[in-house]
């Protein structure tokens, strides 16, 4: 008889078995892309390559390489490698920065011996817009990632019926750092502890009648004399199919069966051995990570996702949890990848309550309200910012976002909608406390056109303010970057913050006048002339979103401004009309951010071509939100993966 192991050795043996079974393989089946799109891309690529050889190589050689070549690399910039591989994403920053310098006549410098003509500068500018066509058709780096804290809790709930809050003690993810794919011994200990808690809640104590979940997971006990190990094999395969979100390989089942064998060697009864197998499943990399199945196909760099991986990618995007029975059945039948089937699933899933995860994961981060509950406010100045108020602000933003998605509204409504969601806590911020009472959030029509949409939403306005006052600069930057997708460079060093300005100089100035002092600094002027007017246009809203006609100094609010193109406004209402009019920038920005979120990586290279096609489809349907989401889910980078880290390089300079 085998020797019984100590509890510590027993646990270590189980962990070793699990880690030994961590083999992540890759999918192979899928569908071909449109031949017409491929032909169009090839034609555009040829045009871009010809322009590169005819116009850009001579331009850079004549005007740039003397200072930015092999021998001289002023400011650390060289075009030597970019000229050899112009489509490589590693050199995108070099080309884009050169565009700005050439367009603004900053380069070549005034003292240079030769200066390009305006026609040459224009050709260079036009070519930068074609740069994306030099990138190979590639779905980009594929991220095999660990479940987020929210996804992990939701998956445990759907698998075992436990409260998702069981995962609350896990550390929060750091926004902006991407998805993690590591698993340290300390983290594994955390998952082991949570697994113990989950099993105690979901399964019956030793000797007690099995719970309904137990019956569903383990099935009936083997009949007397039956082969219990073979019964355990079937249970292990079934558990793995559900938890791994795909059929397990024979090797993966053998790893779990090894845990069962170890349990029986330590004199655990059949039900207790199965409990240990389930625990092994819950701490396995195949459960904690979203992993593909299948084998690599030799000789291919890029393959479509298999239906199981596609089901998981879709489910965790829209629901932040495992695929449900319908998605799993479609994956089993091999039909999920069919475009019409996939589109129908997107529509179905967006009407399900679980689709609130799209806001909690993406929307809250995009609109900046994810940290509203912990943001500091001056309690003496804003006693209204209670826990209940912060929660109401978050809920208003969430319900508004969900209404745009579920009602398939145009993304323009993010700016111009004439409704919101309020309860008795939030209503006073809108001046509607006499008509709206009670804790229930409800849809409310807004007659004041200054309100409505995210620009006049208290939660958004609060997150873009300082603890004790508004910040026109923060609000302007937020609108430019998060709404319109523009890049605002960081402020130059040695520019004093408003609270560091000379008190005698500014004591009688309004916040607008103090902010405008930044424009006296030539380095600051270019950015502030664009972002300040937007921020000033929202100054009628105080730091927590209440309407006001005077700022904190008692001076009258001046919300007037002008944007590039001669666009004038005097009120938030007029500013909203201007922003809503920039439909292409608004919709592309949302699509770009959502595509990056769906792929779990920054966008690059061929992704720009994908976005171009996406915008064509969205424009034809008035930029409706479900159309954008469907285009993302059916897009090339969402439905394909790169098998190798390095594609065969193409030397476009030859």
ZARONU-100607 format. One record per residue (C-alpha): residue in three letters; x, y, z. Coordinates in steps of 0.1 Angstrom, whole numbers, plus 2048, in hexadecimal, padded with zeros to 3 digits. Example, Ala and Ser with C-alpha at 12.3 -4.5 7.8 and 13.67 -1.06 7.14 Angstrom:
BEGIN
ALA87B7D384E/SER8897F5847/
//
This chain:
BEGIN
UNK800800800/UNK80D8237F8/UNK81A838813/UNK80385481F/UNK811877819/UNK811893832/UNK7F88B082A/UNK8148C7820/UNK8248AD809/UNK8028A47FC/UNK7FA8C77F2/UNK81C8CC7E2/UNK8188AC7CE/UNK7F68B97C1/UNK8058DA7B7/UNK8228C97A6/UNK80A8B3792/UNK7F68D2787/UNK8148E677C/UNK8218C8769/UNK8018C7756/UNK8038EB74A/UNK8068E7725/UNK7F7903711/UNK7F08F96ED/UNK7E390E6D0/UNK7C490B6BA/UNK7C2904695/UNK7A0905686/UNK78D924679/UNK78393765A/UNK79494963D/UNK79396F639/UNK78298061C/UNK79797E5FD/UNK78A9A05F2/UNK7989B0612/UNK7B999F60D/UNK7BB9AB5E9/UNK7B39CE5F3/UNK7CD9CE60F/UNK7E79C05F7/UNK7E09DD5DE/UNK7E29F75FA/UNK8029E7606/UNK8129E95E3/UNK808A0E5E0/UNK817A16602/UNK837A035FA/UNK83BA165D9/UNK836A375EA/UNK84FA2D604/UNK86AA255EA/UNK862A435D3/UNK85CA5E5EC/UNK865A55610/UNK887A4560C/UNK895A635F8/UNK885A7B611/UNK894A6B630/UNK8B6A6661E/UNK8B7A8A614/UNK8A9A9C632/UNK8ACA85650/UNK8C8A6B64F/UNK8E4A84652/UNK8DAA8A677/UNK8C5A6A67D/UNK8D9A4E66B/UNK8F2A34674/UNK90EA4B67F/UNK8FAA6868D/UNK8DCA616A3/UNK8D1A836B0/UNK8B9A806CE/UNK8BEA5A6CB/UNK8A9A596AA/UNK8B5A4568C/UNK8A2A3C66C/UNK8BAA20662/UNK8A4A0466F/UNK883A14667/UNK88EA18642/UNK8959F2640/UNK8749E8651/UNK85CA0564E/UNK83E9F0657/UNK84C9E2677/UNK8389EE695/UNK8589F46A8/UNK85FA13693/UNK83BA21693/UNK845A3B6AD/UNK862A47698/UNK84CA4C67A/UNK830A5D68D/UNK848A7569F/UNK858A7D67E/UNK836A85670/UNK830A9F68B/UNK852AAF686/UNK850AB0660/UNK82CABD660/UNK834AD9679/UNK855AE2667/UNK869AD9686/UNK87EAC1671/UNK895AC565F/UNK8A1AE2676/UNK8A3B05668/UNK8C9B03667/UNK8C9AE4651/UNK8D9AE762E/UNK8BAAD961C/UNK895ADE623/UNK879ACA612/UNK85FADB5FD/UNK83BADD609/UNK833AC25EF/UNK84EAAB5FD/UNK841AB1621/UNK81DAA9615/UNK828A88605/UNK83AA7E625/UNK81AA86639/UNK804A73621/UNK81BA55622/UNK819A53648/UNK7F3A4D644/UNK7FCA2F62E/UNK816A21647/UNK7FCA08655/UNK7FB9F6634/UNK81F9EC637/UNK8189D6656/UNK8129B264E/UNK7EF9A3653/UNK7F3997676/UNK7DB993693/UNK7F699F6AB/UNK8049906CA/UNK7EC9786DA/UNK7E897A700/UNK7E395A714/UNK7D996B734/UNK7CE964757/UNK7AA96B761/UNK7A598D771/UNK79898F794/UNK775997788/UNK77697B76E/UNK783962787/UNK76796A7A0/UNK74C969785/UNK759948777/UNK759938799/UNK73494379D/UNK72A93577C/UNK73D914781/UNK73590E7A6/UNK7199267B0/UNK72E9397C9/UNK72E95E7CF/UNK7479707B8/UNK7529847D6/UNK7659657E1/UNK7829737CC/UNK7819967DC/UNK7A29907EF/UNK7B698C7CF/UNK7CA9AB7C6/UNK7BA9C37AD/UNK7C89C578A/UNK7DC9E5781/UNK7CA9F7766/UNK7DF9FE748/UNK7F89E274F/UNK7E79C9739/UNK7DE9A5742/UNK7F4991758/UNK80096E74E/UNK81596476C/UNK80D94D789/UNK8249507A7/UNK8259377C4/UNK8159527DA/UNK7F99577C1/UNK7F49317BF/UNK7F09307E4/UNK7D594B7E2/UNK7C39377C8/UNK7C69187DD/UNK7B792A7FB/UNK79A9377E5/UNK7959147D7/UNK7919067FA/UNK777920803/UNK7649197E3/UNK7638F47E8/UNK7588F880C/UNK73A90D7FF/UNK7318F97E1/UNK7368D57ED/UNK7278C280A/UNK73C8BA829/UNK74B89782B/UNK72F87E832/UNK71289682A/UNK6FA89280C/UNK7098A27ED/UNK6FE8C47E2/UNK6ED8CB7C1/UNK70D8DA7B3/UNK7208BA7BE/UNK7068A47AC/UNK70A8B978D/UNK7308B878D/UNK737895799/UNK71888278E/UNK70C8637A1/UNK72484E7B5/UNK73282F7A3/UNK71E8107AA/UNK72D7F67C1/UNK7487E37AF/UNK74B7FD793/UNK76D80A788/UNK76F82A79D/UNK78F83678C/UNK77E83576A/UNK760847779/UNK778861787/UNK788865764/UNK76686E756/UNK75F887772/UNK78289676D/UNK77C89A747/UNK7598AA74D/UNK7678C2768/UNK7838CC751/UNK76C8D2733/UNK7588EB748/UNK7748FC75B/UNK78E8FD73F/UNK77290A727/UNK77D8F070D/UNK7818CB70A/UNK7A08C071E/UNK7BC8AD70E/UNK7C2889719/UNK7E289572A/UNK7CF8AF73E/UNK7B6894749/UNK7D387E754/UNK7E189A76A/UNK7BF89C77C/UNK7BD87777F/UNK7DF87878F/UNK7D188E7AA/UNK7B58757AF/UNK7CE8597B2/UNK7E286C7CB/UNK7C28727DF/UNK7B984E7E0/UNK7DD8447E9/UNK7D885B807/UNK7B8847811/UNK79F861806/UNK77D8547FC/UNK76F8587D9/UNK75B8787E0/UNK7798887F2/UNK79087E7D6/UNK77988F7BC/UNK7788AE7D2/UNK79E8AF7D0/UNK79C8AB7AA/UNK7848C97A9/UNK79C8DD7BE/UNK7B88D47A6/UNK7A38E0789/UNK79D90279B/UNK7C29097A0/UNK7CD8FC77E/UNK7DC914765/UNK7C290774C/UNK7A7916762/UNK7B993576E/UNK7C593E74B/UNK7B094172B/UNK7C2926717/UNK7BE9196F4/UNK7BB8F56E9/UNK7C78E16CC/UNK7E98DD6BC/UNK7FE8F56A8/UNK7FD8F0683/UNK8208EF675/UNK82990865A/UNK80F921664/UNK815941677/UNK7F194C67B/UNK7D2937681/UNK7AD93E689/UNK7A39386AD/UNK7919186B3/UNK76D91B6BE/UNK7759146E3/UNK78E9306E5/UNK7779476D2/UNK75B93F6EB/UNK771947708/UNK77E9676F8/UNK75B9736F1/UNK74C969713/UNK76897A727/UNK765999712/UNK73F99E715/UNK73898B736/UNK759988748/UNK75196474F/UNK75294173F/UNK73D938721/UNK71A92E729/UNK70990E71C/UNK6FF91D6FB/UNK72192A6F2/UNK7319096FD/UNK7198F56E8/UNK72090A6C9/UNK7469056CF/UNK7408DF6D2/UNK72D8DF6B1/UNK7488F46A0/UNK73090F695/UNK73992C6AB/UNK75393A692/UNK73993E677/UNK734964673/UNK70E964676/UNK70F94D694/UNK7299626A5/UNK71698269E/UNK6F69736AD/UNK7099696CC/UNK71598C6D1/UNK6F299A6CE/UNK6E597F6E7/UNK701985700/UNK6FD9AB700/UNK6D99A870B/UNK6E2991728/UNK6E79A274B/UNK70A99474C/UNK7149AC731/UNK7189C774C/UNK73B9B974E/UNK7439CC72E/UNK73E9EC742/UNK74F9E0762/UNK76D9D474E/UNK76F9ED731/UNK756A09735/UNK760A13759/UNK785A1474F/UNK77EA2872F/UNK768A41741/UNK77FA4375F/UNK765A3A77A/UNK774A19784/UNK786A2A7A2/UNK76BA427AB/UNK764A307CC/UNK788A377D8/UNK78EA5A7C9/UNK795A747E3/UNK77EA937E7/UNK780AB07FF/UNK765AA4818/UNK760AC7826/UNK75AAD5803/UNK747AB77F4/UNK736AA4811/UNK71EA977F6/UNK739A7E7EA/UNK72EA62801/UNK731A3D7F9/UNK70DA3D7ED/UNK713A5B7D6/UNK732A4B7C6/UNK71FA2A7C1/UNK702A3E7B1/UNK71AA50799/UNK729A2F78F/UNK707A1F789/UNK6FCA3D774/UNK71AA3975E/UNK716A1375B/UNK6F1A14753/UNK6F6A30739/UNK713A1B729/UNK6FD9FC729/UNK6E0A0F719/UNK6F6A196FC/UNK7019F56F7/UNK6E19E26FD/UNK6CB9FA6EA/UNK6E49FA6CD/UNK6E7A206CD/UNK700A346BA/UNK721A3C6CC/UNK717A616C6/UNK6FEA5C6E2/UNK71BA5A6FA/UNK71DA7F6F5/UNK6FBA8B6EB/UNK6E2A756FD/UNK6C5A8770F/UNK6C0A6E72B/UNK6D2A5F749/UNK6CCA49767/UNK6C6A5878A/UNK6BBA507AD/UNK6B3A657CB/UNK6D8A667D5/UNK6E5A737B4/UNK6C7A897AA/UNK6D2AA87BE/UNK6F2AAA7A9/UNK6DAAB078B/UNK6C3AC779F/UNK6A7AAD79C/UNK6A4AA37C1/UNK680AAF7C3/UNK674A977A8/UNK68BA787AD/UNK68DA677CE/UNK695A447DC/UNK6B3A2D7D6/UNK6A6A1E7B5/UNK6B9A29795/UNK6A1A33779/UNK6A4A40756/UNK69EA66755/UNK699A7D738/UNK6AFA9C73A/UNK6A0ABD72D/UNK6C0AD0733/UNK6D6ACB714/UNK6F5AD3728/UNK6F0AB2738/UNK6EEA8F729/UNK70AA7A71C/UNK72CA7472D/UNK738A9872B/UNK71FAA3744/UNK71EA8475A/UNK727A8A77E/UNK73CA6A782/UNK752A74764/UNK754A9876F/UNK75EA8E792/UNK77AA76787/UNK789A92771/UNK78AAAB78E/UNK7A2AB17AA/UNK796AA97CE/UNK78DACD7D5/UNK786ADD7B3/UNK781AD878E/UNK79DAD4775/UNK797AE2752/UNK7B8AD2747/UNK7AFAAF753/UNK78DAB1744/UNK79BABE723/UNK7B5AA3722/UNK79BA8872A/UNK784A9370E/UNK7A0A946F5/UNK7AFA736FE/UNK793A5E70B/UNK777A6B6F5/UNK788A766D5/UNK7A6A606D6/UNK7C0A7C6D2/UNK7E2A7A6E3/UNK7EBA966FB/UNK810A98704/UNK819A9A729/UNK81FABD737/UNK842ACA734/UNK857ACB754/UNK85AAEA76B/UNK837AF7764/UNK827AFF786/UNK805AF078F/UNK7E9B09795/UNK7ECB057BB/UNK811B0F7B8/UNK80BB2F7A5/UNK814B507B6/UNK7F6B577CD/UNK7F8B7D7C9/UNK7F7B7A7A4/UNK7D9B637A2/UNK7C5B6D7C1/UNK7AAB807AD/UNK7AAB6878F/UNK790B4E786/UNK79BB2A780/UNK799B3075B/UNK7AFB4F75D/UNK7C9B3C772/UNK7C8B1F75A/UNK7CEB3673D/UNK7EFB4174C/UNK7FDB2173F/UNK7F9B2E71C/UNK813B49723/UNK82CB2C723/UNK833B266FE/UNK83BB01704/UNK818AFD714/UNK804B126FB/UNK800AF96DF/UNK7EFADF6F4/UNK7DBAF670B/UNK7CBB096EE/UNK7BAAE96E5/UNK7B3AD8706/UNK7ABAF671C/UNK78CB01708/UNK77DADF70D/UNK783AE0732/UNK776B03735/UNK757AF8722/UNK74FAE073F/UNK757AF975B/UNK732AFE762/UNK734ADC773/UNK745ADD794/UNK75DAC27A1/UNK741AA97A8/UNK72BAB378A/UNK713ACC798/UNK709AEA781/UNK716B0C78C/UNK719B2F77D/UNK736B3A792/UNK757B2979A/UNK766B267BD/UNK774B497BB/UNK752B587B6/UNK75AB61792/UNK742B5A776/UNK747B3A762/UNK753B4173F/UNK74DB2172B/UNK754B30709/UNK76FB236F3/UNK77BB1B6D0/UNK788AFA6C2/UNK79DAF46A2/UNK788AFA683/UNK777B19691/UNK75FB066A7/UNK751B1E6C1/UNK73DB166E0/UNK730B286FF/UNK720B0C713/UNK724AE771A/UNK706AE1703/UNK718AF16E6/UNK739ADF6EE/UNK726ABE6EE/UNK719AC56CB/UNK73DACB6BE/UNK74AAAB6CE/UNK72DA966C2/UNK733AA469F/UNK755A9369F/UNK744A71699/UNK761A60688/UNK77BA686A3/UNK762A5F6BE/UNK758A3D6B0/UNK77BA336A5/UNK789A3C6C8/UNK76EA266D9/UNK775A0A6C0/UNK79AA0C6C5/UNK798A0B6EB/UNK77F9EE6EA/UNK7939DA6D1/UNK7B29DE6E6/UNK79E9D3705/UNK7919B56F2/UNK7B39AA6E6/UNK7C49B2708/UNK7E09C56F7/UNK7E99E66E8/UNK7E09EA6C3/UNK7FB9EB6A9/UNK8029E6684/UNK7E79D4671/UNK7CE9DD68D/UNK7CA9FF67C/UNK7BE9EE65C/UNK7A59DA671/UNK7989FA681/UNK794A0A65E/UNK77D9EE653/UNK76B9EF674/UNK764A1466F/UNK756A0E64C/UNK73D9F565A/UNK734A0A678/UNK72FA2A663/UNK716A1764D/UNK702A1066C/UNK704A3267C/UNK720A27694/UNK709A116A9/UNK71AA026C7/UNK7109DE6C1/UNK71D9E169E/UNK73F9EC6AB/UNK73F9CF6C5/UNK7359B66AA/UNK7509C2692/UNK76A9BE6AE/UNK75F99B6B6/UNK75F990691/UNK7809A3689/UNK79F99267D/UNK7B499869D/UNK79898C6B4/UNK79296C6A1/UNK7B6963698/UNK7D795E6AA/UNK7FC95E6A2/UNK80C93D6AA/UNK83094A6AB/UNK83E9686BC/UNK85197369D/UNK84297567B/UNK85897165D/UNK864994657/UNK8609A6636/UNK87A9BF62C/UNK8659DA61D/UNK8839EF615/UNK8929D65FC/
//
